[in-house]
Amino acid sequence: MILHSQKHSSIRGCWKVIAEVLPERPMESVIRHARKLFETNERFKWTPYEIDFIRKAHEQNGPNWRAVADTLGKSRYQIADAWHKLKFTKRKKGQWSQEEYQTLFNLVNIDLRMRALEPYRKSKHGMLRDNICWEAIGHKLETRNSAVCCSKWYNQLTSTMVASGDWCDSDDFRLVDALYALDACSMEEVDWDELLDHRSGDVCRKRWDQMVQHIGDRVGKSFIEQVEILAKRFCPDLLEARETFDNKPVIC
């Protein structure tokens, strides 16, 4: 009833009174928030048709909730709330799978290829570092949100040796490519000092140990299998794009 106060003379003008109690908020903001609270809390079940319609509408037109609401006879707040719940139905917690790691690498590498065409790269930290579009990556990955993807990439998948200057991101590609070409059956067959001319064997072995920690379902995998998995992430044809990006001038 209160949401349609204009139709009821006894409570007409109630929003002005409510807004006066919240002087730090404009009246329109108070009304919008109230609609969101009341309308999204209504108890009703979504039909399979409505759920499918919302999914397809978002794929085609993005969050144009008013148009969807008009079609389904709901409020835009109900539609937005339904989409918010749908968006998180595939979210996971805990250990990452090999498929998730591979998808994350694919998405970030695609993004970095695009960034390699830009005249500079940003040095900001957190979600803005390297100007990677983490929001889009989290949306496409589906099982993890953008903040988790960003944290996973910089806190675990990127070597801590990069910050100290003992390693660079493009060395990951060189290391995996060298191991793949070596075709060794075990780590004991690898002469780590001969893999990269500009890096010591100890540094190469340390980076390898870091990389295999985040293969996903790595228990029981042989050395050859580990190399093959990482070779899919660090494709040689991406090395040039990675080097180009790393060598760009940095702005703050």
C-alpha positions in Angstrom: 0.0 0.0 0.0 2.7 2.5 0.9 4.5 1.9 -2.4 1.3 3.2 -4.1 0.6 6.1 -1.7 -0.6 8.4 -4.4 -3.6 6.2 -4.9 -4.6 6.4 -1.2 -5.5 9.8 0.2 -4.9 8.8 3.8 -1.2 8.3 3.3 -0.6 10.6 0.4 2.6 12.5 1.0 4.0 10.0 3.4 7.3 9.8 1.6 8.0 13.4 2.3 7.5 12.8 6.0 9.8 9.7 5.9 12.5 11.6 4.0 12.5 14.3 6.6 13.6 11.7 9.2 16.5 10.9 6.9 17.8 14.3 5.9 21.1 13.0 4.5 19.2 11.1 1.8 17.2 12.6 -1.1 13.5 11.6 -1.1 13.9 9.8 -4.4 16.7 7.7 -2.9 14.5 6.8 0.0 11.7 5.7 -2.3 14.0 3.6 -4.4 15.5 1.8 -1.4 12.0 1.2 0.0 10.9 -0.3 -3.2 13.9 -2.6 -3.3 13.2 -3.7 0.3 9.5 -4.3 -0.1 9.3 -5.7 -3.6 12.3 -8.1 -3.5 11.0 -9.5 -0.2 7.7 -10.5 -1.6 7.3 -14.3 -1.5 6.7 -15.8 -4.9 8.2 -18.5 -7.1 9.9 -17.9 -10.4 8.8 -20.2 -13.2 11.3 -22.0 -15.4 10.2 -19.8 -18.3 10.8 -16.6 -16.3 14.2 -17.8 -15.2 15.2 -18.7 -18.8 13.8 -15.4 -20.0 15.9 -13.4 -17.6 19.0 -15.3 -18.5 18.5 -14.7 -22.2 17.5 -11.1 -21.8 20.7 -10.4 -19.9 22.8 -12.2 -22.5 21.3 -10.1 -25.3 20.7 -6.7 -23.7 22.6 -6.6 -20.4 20.9 -5.4 -17.2 18.0 -3.6 -18.9 15.7 -4.7 -16.0 12.9 -2.3 -16.8 12.2 -3.9 -20.1 12.3 -7.4 -18.6 10.0 -6.3 -15.8 7.5 -4.9 -18.2 7.4 -8.1 -20.2 7.1 -10.4 -17.1 4.8 -8.1 -15.1 7.3 -7.7 -12.3 9.1 -4.8 -10.8 12.7 -4.0 -12.0 13.8 -4.6 -8.4 12.4 -8.1 -8.4 14.1 -8.8 -11.7 17.5 -7.4 -10.5 17.2 -9.5 -7.3 16.4 -12.6 -9.2 19.4 -12.1 -11.5 21.7 -11.5 -8.6 20.7 -14.9 -7.2 21.0 -16.6 -10.5 24.4 -15.2 -11.1 25.8 -16.9 -8.0 24.2 -20.3 -8.4 27.5 -21.7 -9.9 29.8 -20.1 -7.4 32.2 -22.4 -5.6 34.4 -22.2 -2.5 37.6 -23.9 -1.5 40.1 -25.7 -3.8 40.2 -24.7 -7.5 39.8 -27.3 -10.1 42.2 -27.7 -13.1 39.4 -26.5 -15.4 39.0 -23.3 -13.3 42.7 -22.6 -13.4 42.8 -23.1 -17.2 39.8 -20.9 -17.8 41.3 -18.2 -15.6 44.6 -18.3 -17.5 42.8 -18.2 -20.9 40.7 -15.2 -19.9 43.7 -13.3 -18.4 45.9 -14.1 -21.4 43.2 -12.8 -23.8 42.9 -9.6 -21.7 46.7 -9.2 -21.6 46.9 -9.6 -25.4 44.5 -6.7 -25.7 46.5 -4.6 -23.2 49.7 -5.3 -25.1 48.3 -3.0 -27.9 47.9 -0.1 -25.5 50.7 2.5 -25.2 51.3 2.0 -21.5 50.3 -0.1 -18.5 49.2 0.9 -15.1 51.0 0.3 -11.8 48.1 0.5 -9.5 47.6 -2.4 -7.0 44.6 -4.6 -6.3 41.8 -4.7 -8.8 43.3 -2.0 -11.0 46.7 -3.5 -11.3 47.8 -4.0 -15.0 44.4 -2.6 -15.9 43.0 -6.1 -16.3 39.2 -6.3 -16.5 38.6 -8.5 -13.5 34.9 -7.8 -13.4 34.4 -9.3 -16.8 36.7 -12.2 -16.0 34.8 -13.1 -12.9 31.5 -12.9 -14.9 32.8 -15.3 -17.5 34.4 -17.7 -15.1 31.1 -17.9 -13.2 32.4 -20.2 -10.4 34.5 -17.4 -8.7 33.8 -13.7 -8.4 36.1 -11.0 -9.7 37.8 -10.3 -6.4 38.7 -13.9 -5.9 40.1 -14.2 -9.4 42.2 -11.1 -8.9 43.5 -12.3 -5.6 44.3 -15.8 -7.0 46.2 -14.4 -9.9 48.4 -12.0 -8.0 48.8 -13.7 -4.7 49.3 -17.3 -5.9 49.7 -17.6 -9.6 52.2 -14.8 -10.0 55.5 -15.5 -8.5 56.7 -13.6 -5.5 60.1 -13.5 -7.2 58.8 -11.0 -9.7 58.6 -8.3 -7.0 62.2 -9.1 -5.9 63.5 -8.9 -9.4 64.7 -12.5 -9.5 62.0 -13.5 -12.0 59.7 -11.9 -14.6 56.3 -13.0 -15.8 57.5 -13.9 -19.3 60.0 -16.3 -17.7 57.1 -18.5 -16.9 56.5 -19.1 -20.6 60.2 -19.7 -21.3 60.5 -22.2 -18.4 57.5 -24.2 -19.4 58.4 -24.2 -23.1 62.0 -25.4 -22.2 60.6 -28.2 -20.1 58.1 -29.2 -22.7 60.8 -29.3 -25.4 63.0 -31.4 -23.1 60.4 -34.1 -22.8 61.9 -35.4 -19.5 60.0 -38.2 -17.7 60.9 -36.9 -14.2 62.4 -33.9 -12.4 65.6 -35.9 -11.8 66.2 -36.0 -15.6 66.1 -32.2 -15.8 69.3 -30.1 -15.7 67.8 -27.0 -14.2 70.9 -24.9 -14.7 70.6 -25.4 -18.5 67.0 -24.4 -18.9 67.2 -20.6 -19.0 70.5 -18.8 -19.8 69.6 -15.8 -17.7 68.3 -17.7 -14.6 70.0 -20.0 -12.2 68.9 -23.6 -11.8 67.9 -22.9 -8.2 65.6 -20.1 -9.3 64.1 -22.1 -12.1 63.4 -25.1 -9.7 61.9 -22.8 -7.1 59.5 -21.3 -9.7 58.6 -24.7 -10.9 57.7 -25.8 -7.4 55.5 -22.7 -7.1 53.7 -23.4 -10.3 52.8 -27.0 -9.6 51.2 -26.0 -6.3 48.3 -24.5 -8.4 47.7 -27.0 -11.1 44.4 -28.2 -9.5 43.9 -31.9 -8.6 47.6 -32.4 -8.9 47.8 -35.4 -6.6 49.0 -38.4 -8.4 50.0 -36.6 -11.6 53.3 -37.5 -13.1 56.0 -34.9 -14.1 55.1 -35.3 -17.8 51.4 -34.6 -17.0 52.3 -31.5 -14.9 54.3 -30.1 -17.8 51.5 -30.8 -20.3 49.0 -29.0 -18.1 51.2 -26.0 -17.6 52.1 -25.9 -21.3 48.4 -25.2 -22.1 48.5 -22.2 -19.7 51.8 -20.8 -20.9 51.5 -21.2 -24.6 54.6 -20.1 -26.5 52.6 -17.9 -28.9 51.6 -15.8 -25.9 55.2 -15.0 -25.0 55.6 -12.1 -27.4 52.4 -10.4 -26.0 53.5 -10.9 -22.4 56.9 -9.4 -23.1 55.4 -6.5 -25.0 53.1 -5.8 -22.1 55.8 -6.1 -19.5 58.1 -3.7 -21.4 55.6 -0.9 -21.7 56.1 2.3 -19.8 54.3 2.3 -16.4 52.0 5.1 -15.2 50.6 5.5 -11.8 
